[in-house]
Amino acid sequence: MFTGIVAAIGKITEVQAFDDANAGVRLSIDAGGMPMTDVALGDSIAINGACMTVVEKTDRSFKVDVSRESLNCTVGLDAVREVNLEKALTLAERLGGHLVSGHVDGLGVVHSFAPVGESWQLVIEAPHELAKYLAYKGSIVVNGVSLTVNRVEDLASTRACRFSINLIPHTVQMTTLKQLTAGARVNLEIDLIARYVERMLSLEQK
């Protein structure tokens, strides 16, 4: 489990494809400012919101294996680039964001990203199947960052769902979200509680 509070901006420094093209890749990642002293082999680290297992590590870097299925369901894990990093949550830590599983539910597309006063407004279009999980003042994870939805609009023409988020300067500075532009794809994870509520309601209706 994670909180969606980014620990550091790291960087994928190498993408090594396995011999079998369908087997995925091994990523080498510079941990940036995230301490690695308490990370062990087998530990989980969220990379742009996707939970991955550490298979090798040094004092300043680590490696993970990303399956072909994970590559097909996410963005940002297939090339050298900066990424948001977060270690798995421990019971001794504050839950600063919200409960995050590190399992990407779908890909969104940035509609716009622009400054509004001292903050920034990020507008994303989510696929239709995620629309029912998005709510005003609800939680959403974008590329591993826990954020609060400020507005939701269902688009009849495309059946997509457009939602708006306000980002404070600290969030922009401390994450890779500052690199987003219109048309960019992002990893989305819906709120864990919303997932269980939907499941319970669907069973009651049967």
NORMO-V640020 format. One record per residue. RES is the residue in three letters. SS is DSSP state (a for helix, b for strand, c for the rest). BURIAL is b if it has 24 or more other ideal C-beta (glycine too) atoms within 12 Angstrom, else e. Layout:
res & ss & burial
RES & SS & BURIAL
RES & SS & BURIAL
//
This chain:
res & ss & burial
MET & c & e
PHE & b & b
THR & c & b
GLY & c & b
ILE & c & b
VAL & c & b
ALA & c & b
ALA & b & b
ILE & b & b
GLY & b & b
LYS & b & b
ILE & b & b
THR & b & e
GLU & b & e
VAL & b & b
GLN & b & e
ALA & b & e
PHE & c & e
ASP & c & e
ASP & c & e
ALA & c & e
ASN & c & e
ALA & c & e
GLY & c & b
VAL & b & b
ARG & b & b
LEU & b & b
SER & b & b
ILE & b & b
ASP & b & b
ALA & c & b
GLY & c & b
GLY & c & e
MET & c & b
PRO & c & e
MET & c & b
THR & c & e
ASP & c & e
VAL & c & b
ALA & c & e
LEU & c & e
GLY & c & e
ASP & c & b
SER & b & b
ILE & b & b
ALA & b & b
ILE & b & b
ASN & c & b
GLY & c & b
ALA & b & b
CYS & b & b
MET & b & b
THR & b & b
VAL & b & b
VAL & b & e
GLU & b & e
LYS & b & b
THR & c & e
ASP & c & e
ARG & c & e
SER & b & b
PHE & b & b
LYS & b & b
VAL & b & b
ASP & b & b
VAL & b & b
SER & c & e
ARG & a & e
GLU & a & e
SER & a & b
LEU & a & b
ASN & a & e
CYS & a & b
THR & c & b
VAL & c & b
GLY & c & b
LEU & c & b
ASP & c & b
ALA & c & e
VAL & c & e
ARG & b & b
GLU & b & b
VAL & b & b
ASN & b & b
LEU & b & b
GLU & b & b
LYS & b & b
ALA & c & b
LEU & c & b
THR & c & e
LEU & c & e
ALA & c & e
GLU & c & e
ARG & c & e
LEU & c & e
GLY & c & e
GLY & c & b
HIS & c & b
LEU & c & b
VAL & b & b
SER & c & b
GLY & c & b
HIS & c & b
VAL & c & b
ASP & c & b
GLY & b & b
LEU & b & b
GLY & b & b
VAL & b & b
VAL & b & b
HIS & b & b
SER & b & e
PHE & b & b
ALA & b & e
PRO & b & e
VAL & b & e
GLY & c & e
GLU & c & e
SER & b & e
TRP & b & b
GLN & b & b
LEU & b & b
VAL & b & b
ILE & b & b
GLU & b & b
ALA & b & b
PRO & c & b
HIS & a & e
GLU & a & e
LEU & a & b
ALA & a & b
LYS & a & e
TYR & a & b
LEU & c & b
ALA & c & b
TYR & c & e
LYS & c & e
GLY & c & b
SER & b & b
ILE & b & b
VAL & b & b
VAL & b & b
ASN & c & b
GLY & c & b
VAL & b & b
SER & b & b
LEU & b & b
THR & b & b
VAL & b & b
ASN & b & b
ARG & b & e
VAL & b & b
GLU & b & e
ASP & b & e
LEU & c & e
ALA & c & e
SER & c & e
THR & c & e
ARG & c & e
ALA & c & b
CYS & b & b
ARG & b & b
PHE & b & b
SER & b & b
ILE & b & b
ASN & b & b
LEU & b & b
ILE & c & e
PRO & a & e
HIS & a & e
THR & a & b
VAL & a & b
GLN & a & e
MET & a & b
THR & c & b
THR & a & b
LEU & a & b
LYS & a & b
GLN & a & e
LEU & c & b
THR & c & e
ALA & c & e
GLY & c & e
ALA & c & b
ARG & b & b
VAL & b & b
ASN & b & b
LEU & b & b
GLU & b & b
ILE & b & b
ASP & c & b
LEU & a & b
ILE & a & e
ALA & a & b
ARG & a & e
TYR & a & e
VAL & a & e
GLU & a & e
ARG & a & e
MET & a & e
LEU & a & e
SER & a & e
LEU & a & e
GLU & a & e
GLN & c & e
LYS & c & e
//
